[in-house]
Each structure stands twice: as C-alpha cells, then as structure tokens.
Amino acid sequence: MWMMPTERHFLKAMEGFFPDGVSDKRFLLAVSGGADSMVVLHLFQKHYSDFIIAHCNYGLRGTESDLDEALVNKMAKEYDKIFCVKHVSLPQKDNKSIQLLAREHRYDWFAMLKDEHQVDFVVTAHHLDDNTETLLFNLIRGTGIKGLCGIPAMSANIIRPLLQVSKSNILEYAQANGIQYRDDASNFSTKYNRNKIRLNILPEIEKINPQFSKTINEHIREYADLEELLREQTANFIKHHCRKDNDCLVIPSKTLLCKPGRLNILFSILGEYGFSKSQVEFLLNGQLTRSGTKIESGSHELYLHGDEWIVAPVLSDFAEISVSQIPATVHTAFGSLSFIVATESTTKTERDTLVFEHNFDDKALVIRTRKDGDRFAPEGMNGKSQKLKDFFINSKISVPAKARQLLLCSGDEIIWIVGLRKSHHTHKKVNNGTFVHVVFSKIT
C-alpha cells in the first residue's frame, strides 16, 4: 500500500525505536496545536492506541494561545484521550530567553506527567528542518562536536519520530488528510534568533544548495558517530589517567598534552563543568603558568598545581561542627570522622587515625577548615609552631585541597590536620581526660 513520505518515515522510525513492537508501551504526545504536533497526533491515532495528550498554554499570545488549547482539547475529546493542560506564567525578566524558559517548564511538567500516568515515552514533533536550524544555531553561537550532532531521534525517554521528515512533507500530509492546525504568529517574528535562521539565512543557503537540509542531516549522522568515538576516548582518558580527590577532578596536563585529539578531549571533560572552548585553548597554549593560579567557570575553578590541572566546585562557607561527647560520627562534604572511647594502651596510629586524651567537660572538639592566622605545632618539632599556611606550602598541597582540608581542634588549638599530620600537643596528659580514638574516612 502506497503511503505518503511522512507516514512512511514515521512508521520506519517507530519500528527502529521499538523493533519488538509497542503493544506494552504508553506514550505522552506533546501537542502545541501547530502542524507538526497535530500530524504526530493524527499518525498516533491511526497506528497506536495507548497515548495521552499534553498541552502547555503560556498565554504569551492572549486569545490566540487559548484557541490553540481549544483545538487540542477538541481533538482529545474526538479521539477519547486523556487531555492534560498546564497554564504557565513565565517571568518577564530572566537571564534566559523566553523560549528556553518555556522549554524547561514544559519538560519538567512532562516528567511529572510521565510518573503520574505511567507513561513510557514522551513524543515530540521535531522534524528535519528543526535539526538543520539547531545545527546552524549551534555553529553560529560556537560549539564543539556535540553541538554539531543536532537533535537526537531518541534520548532517554523522549522520541522524535518525524526527525527525518521535512516541514514541506508535514504540511503536505496535513493538507491531504484534512488535519486542522494553528499557525503561531511568533514563528514569523525575527526577534528570535532561530527564526532569523529559518526566515533569513536558510533561504539564502538553499539558493546555493536546494537540498541543504538533506545534506546537513547526512553530515549530522557523521558528526554523531565522531562524537561517540570522542566520548569513548574521553572516558578512557579519565579512567586511566585522571583521579578524584574529594569533590575535585585531577587531570595530568603533561599526559594530556601528548594525546592526539587533546583539544576535543579536554573540552569534552571541561565543558561538563561550564568551561568554554577559549578557556580550553588558553590551557593548551600553556598560558596558565604559575602554580596556584586559576581560571573560572560559573560553578567551578580550575587550578594549576605542578603538572596537574585540578577542577574544583566553587565552595560555600564551611560551618564548624562541634563534638561534645562520644561515641559520635560526623559526616562532611570532605569525609567522615568517627569518634569512640579508647584505652591508653591503644597506641597504633596510622595516617587516617588519631588517639589522644581530651576533657570534654573543659571544651568541645571542633571540626572546621582553615582560617586566616592559623598556627600549628607539628609532631616532632618539640612544640614549635608554624603558620598553617607555611605547612601547606612545604607539604605541596594544592589550593583546592587547602580549602577542603579538615582540621580537628581542641578549642582554638589545631590538634590534627586530618589525615595528614597530628600535633605535638596530642601527647599532652589531661586531667580527668578521656582517651579518644578518631578514624577518618575520605570521600572517594
């Protein structure tokens, strides 16, 4: 039986997503009322029965938005399907575009509906032209290989069965089948960058190559294949050469600089932490030259420490924790400390353990991080103290590690740089003291 290209591509895509069939699957169709989503709705009604319909009304076009909702509601009743609608009022002032905010609200709501209605997959009506526009938009804005891969046909629990169908084919199908739909006037406004690409840039490109969308989508498949190879190469580099230290990622810079594809590997790693390609090139060009210096993204800092780059989240202030009795266990973002009563004969001390005498009636134990002016009397220096800052420098501790280093104190006196060095004063005898055994477990 002959089928129009749109229906043929739709069924082929669904078979590719679900080679064993969809008899046990339930779908949520995201239907705006436009031609694309109304065609998806028609195709599902014709071929698959178990679905619900979801529509977001942002009220951005007044009565027009309400008429969109009315059309989708009408079709839901005609098809006897569950109709879910959400009225969303978007903030007028935000650092994000209205389109991006709307998308975030929409997908958050879809996730809630998925659980509420026991839906297996969300279906959107993205098509071939959307993919072309996305690639051009990413290319103009600046992107890595991932941004050239366009919109995936299937990602997590979202499927896009019309991704290989052109807009012209969708409109042809809608007309041939008498499908009602509504045009969104905002799609013809050039105040949105994506619309500028669709209305102004693409027509000029198509004068040179009328099959540009088809050509670019063939390249998208190649870019997706390259991106998969890059992900594997990056994962192998992280596995074999990088290490975690608390919440930090340690990258051996010299090792990376010897790797082919180092620009893409490093951007693949650092892009996850918000660093830009220009910052990656800055690093690869050797422009971060002095230990302790850094570059920053919105959420992370990257420090040079010898031959390593250390990626660390920006820290909030550490709240001091007081221990007034034992046994006790304290959990922090940088590790856990377990306190138990010990006997004086417990003398075995390892790097991550400490035994000392303390009078809890006199003062509590305090767990904190460094402060300006801290001093420390390391064991083996006959009680002589030094600036904690100098101890860190002499021990070649990195800047992010200093900020994450836990200190165990008796009042204002540091008795243990946790996991590194105990104080000379841990040997002091204390009146009415209790022997305390502390075990530190580092976050890995």
LINVEN-V107980 format. One record per run of one state. SS is the DSSP state (H for helix, E for strand, C for the rest). FROM is the first residue (numbers start at 1). TO is the last residue. If there is no record, write none. Layout:
BEGIN
ss & from & to
SS & FROM & TO
SS & FROM & TO
END
This chain:
BEGIN
ss & from & to
C & 1 & 4
H & 5 & 17
C & 18 & 26
E & 27 & 30
C & 31 & 34
H & 35 & 47
C & 48 & 50
E & 51 & 57
C & 58 & 62
H & 63 & 79
C & 80 & 82
E & 83 & 87
C & 88 & 97
H & 98 & 116
C & 117 & 120
E & 121 & 123
C & 124 & 127
H & 128 & 141
C & 142 & 144
H & 145 & 149
C & 150 & 153
E & 154 & 155
C & 156 & 157
E & 158 & 159
C & 160 & 166
H & 167 & 176
C & 177 & 184
H & 185 & 188
C & 189 & 192
H & 193 & 208
C & 209 & 211
H & 212 & 241
C & 242 & 242
E & 243 & 245
C & 246 & 247
E & 248 & 252
H & 253 & 257
C & 258 & 261
H & 262 & 273
C & 274 & 276
H & 277 & 284
C & 285 & 293
E & 294 & 296
C & 297 & 299
E & 300 & 305
C & 306 & 307
E & 308 & 313
C & 314 & 320
E & 321 & 323
C & 324 & 327
E & 328 & 332
C & 333 & 334
E & 335 & 341
C & 342 & 352
E & 353 & 358
C & 359 & 364
E & 365 & 368
C & 369 & 374
E & 375 & 376
C & 377 & 377
E & 378 & 378
C & 379 & 385
E & 386 & 387
H & 388 & 394
C & 395 & 398
H & 399 & 404
C & 405 & 406
E & 407 & 410
C & 411 & 412
E & 413 & 417
C & 418 & 420
E & 421 & 423
H & 424 & 427
C & 428 & 433
E & 434 & 442
C & 443 & 444
END
